[in-house]
Amino acid sequence: MSIGIYVLAAGQSRRFGTPKLDAPCAGRPLGAWVLAEIEAAGLAPGTIIVSALAPHFAIEAERDGWTLAV
């Protein structure tokens, strides 16, 4: 059985004011924590669902094997 990993990161963060998943949290972007936990669980990189303005953490994650889908 294979497991597909999809991280939802297409929100506009209108109330937050800046891209929420790029906000620093304990030394790294919030979105990076999500990806680190997926890796810690032993799962392979999957797809990050983004808007036309992808968060910076997602763009960096492409180098680690994640796929971005708009």
Beta strands, then each sheet from edge to edge (+ up, - down):
strand 1: 6-9
strand 2: 24-25
strand 3: 28-29
strand 4: 47-50
strand 5: 67-69
sheet 1: 1+ 4+ 5+
sheet 2: 2+ 3-
end
